[in-house]
């Protein structure tokens, strides 16, 4: 005849196959499964404010985000550390001139270039397409700017006697960047007002710098100089927006009981297709 102890042992064995560790009360009875985890889901607005993308695409993406963290903070920091001092130089702070960007070459290569490319690749790994495109392409831009201004490449030396060939092609390059960034600005309408502010002013920065380089290449140095200052002013305004959004992300990363608003726009335009999990990833 089966004893009570044997029945209890078989019961515990069956429960162990179906669930995780069990809580045992003092009277010997089995309780709740201790392996269960409590998860909290983010709303679409919360997801957008953390990852600069309107909503999660799938449950798998949510699992990746939980495993890898939020690379958006890294991308924003690298963006600010490059654009703000460059804008100050272009505006002539403390007597600096555009030649002062030579002192920023290392920053262009490693902070703006390498840092933003890494942030973009991490966004790619967690499935955030829009932030990936923004960070990766801007990182490539900073690498190209570092190469263009690097005296060891001798670009200015080789073309010193031909100003149109030295300045105008790079002006055309900046003009295309302006068009591209205006497209990003329009696409960001479904994220938040601060990101739209940043991208719009970056697009205007590219536009002003394109005008500056093209005018300088055609010997209109006075007009070109004013355009450089205007480009620096637009870049500085974009940097202020970057500082604002960075503060928001840092508060959110440390689970502060309050935060500053970004001006949610995720519900401004109706989605073409509903996301796989509209509630966002679990935390």
N, C-alpha and C positions, 0 to 999 in steps of 0.2 A: 504494500500500500504506500502511495506517495506521501511523503511527509510535507509539512507546511514549509520547511526550509527549502526543500527541493523545488516546490512550486514558486517560491519567491525568487530563487536563483534563475529558473527558466524565464520568469516574467521579466527580470532585469535584462537577461540576454536578448529577448525579443525587442524590448524597448531600445536597447543599444544599437540593434541593427536598423531600426527605423528612424532614430533621431540621435542627437548628440548626448553629452553627459546629462544625467538626471539629478535634480535636487532631491535629497532624501530627508524627510522630516524626522524629528526625534522619535516618533512612534513607528518608524520603519516604512512608512508609505512613500511611494514615488511621487515626485512633484513635477514641475514644469521643466521643459527642455532648456538646458542652460546654453545650448549652442545657437539659439536664435539671436539675431542682431536687429536692433531697432534702427530704422533708417528714416531720414527726413528728406522729402522731395523738394526741389527748387521749383518755383513758378517760372513761367517763361520770362517774366520781367527780371527776376533774380538771376536767371541764367544769362540773359543778355547783359546785365550790369557787370557780371563777373568775367564773361568770355567774349564780349563785344560781338555776339552773334544772336539772332532772335530766339532760337530755340534748339533744343537737342534733337538730333536726327534719329537716334536709335538707342536702345538699352545698352548695346555694346559700347557706344560712345560714352555713356554715363559711367560704365565700369572703367574705361581707360582714364577718364578724368579723375576718378577716385584714386586710381593707382599712380598716376603721373603728376598730379597737381595742376596748378594754373600757370602756364607760361606767359600769359598776357602781361603780368607785372614786369617781367624781364624785358619784353619788347618795348613797353612804355618807358621804362627807365632809360634804356639805351637810346630811344628816340629823343628824350629830353636832354640827355648829356651831350648829344651831338648838336641838335638844332639850336638850343638856347645860346651857348657860347658863340656859335657861328653867326647867329643873328646879331649878337652884341658887336661882333667884329664888323659886320656889314654896316651897322648903324654908326660905327665910329666911336664906340664907347671908349673913354679914356685915351683918345687920340689914336686909336687903331685904324688901320686901313685894310682893304681887301687882301693885301699881302700877309696880313696877320693870320690868315687861314693856314699858312705854312706850319704854324705852331700846333695845328690841330690834326696833322696828318696821322699821327699815331692813334688818335681818337677815332678818326674816320675808318681806319683799318680794323681796329680791334673792338671798339665799343659799338660804333654804328654799323660797321660791316659785319664782323664776326658775331657780335652779340645779337643783332637783329635777325641774322640768318639762322642762328641757333634757335631763337624764339619762334621764328616762322616754322622751322622743321618740327619743333615740339607741338606747335598748333596743328601741323599736318598729321602728326601721330595720333592726336586725340580727335581728329576729324573736323576741326574748325576751319573750313575752307577760306572764309573771308579774312579772318585775322592772319592766316598763313600767307595769303597773297599779299596783304599789306606789309607785314613785317619782313617777309623774304625779299620782296622787290625793293623795299626801301633800304634793306641791308645791302643789296647789290648796288643800289645807287651810291651809298656812302663809300663802298669799295671803289667804284668807278671814279668818284670825286677825289678820293685819296690818291688814286693812280694819276689822275689828271694834274693834280697840284704837286705831286711828289717831285722834287728837283732831281732825284736820282734817275728818273725816267727821261729827263732832258727834253720834254715836250716843248716847253717854252723856249729853250735854247735853239732847237731845230727850226722853230717857226717864228723866231723873234723878228725877222725882217718882213714877215708877211702877216700883218694883223688880221685881215679877213680870214685867212686859213687857221689862225690860232684861236680866234674868239667866236667867229660865226658858226662853225660846225657844233661847238659845244652849246651855243645859244639855241640852235635847232634841236639839239638833244634835250635841253631843258624845256623847250616848248612842247615837245611830245610828252615829257613827264607831266607838264601842266594839264594837258588834255586827259591823260590817264588818271591823274589825281582828281580831276573834276568828275570823271566817271565813278571813281571810288566814293566821292562825296555823295553823288546821287544814290549809289547803292547802299550807303550807310543810313539812308533815311529810315530804314526799319530797325535801327539800333538805338541810339540815343542822341540827344542834342549836343552833348559835349564832343562826341566823336565827329559829328557833322561839322561842328565849329573847327575842330583841329584839321580835318581833311580839306575843308574849304580854304582855310588860311595857308595851308601847305601848298595847295594848288595855286593860290595867288602869289606865293613866294616863288614858285617855279616860273610863273608867268613874268613877274617883274625881273627875275634874274635872266630869263631868256632875252627880254628886251634890253637889259643892260649889256649882255655880252654881244648881242647883234649890233647895238649902237656903238659900242667901243670898237668892235671890229671894223666899223665903217667910219671911224675917227670922230664920232659924235660923243666925245668923252664926257661932256657936261651932262648931257641927257642920260648917258650910261651911268654916271655916278649917282644921279638922283634915283634912277631905277634900282641901283644896288641898295641904297638906303631904304627905299620903299619895300624891297624884298626882305631886308632884315627886319623891318617893322612887322610885316605879315608873319614872318617866321617866329618872331618873339611872341606875338599873340597866339600862334599855334602852340608854342611851348607852354604858355600859361595854361591853356586848356589841357595839355599833357600833365602838368603838375596837379591840376584839379582831379583829373581822372585817376592819377596815380594815388592820391590821397584816399580816394574812394576805395580803390582796390586794396590798399594796405589795411584800411579799417575793416573791410569785409574779410580779408585773409585772417585777421586775428579775432574775428567774431565779436566785434564791438556791438554794444546794444543800440547804437545809433550810427547813422551814416549820412553823408551829404548826397543830395539828389543829382542824378545825371540827366534827367529829363527823358524818361522812357518814351521811345517812339515805336516799340515793337508791335503795337496794335494800330499804328497809323494807317497802314495799308493791309488789306486782306491777303492772307497767305494763298499762294497758288495751290499748294497741297498741304494737308495737315501733317505735322511731324509724327514720327513713330510713337513718341511718348511726350505729349504736350506738357506734362508736369515737370519735365527736366530731370537731371540726374539725381540720384540719391546721394546723400552725404553721410 
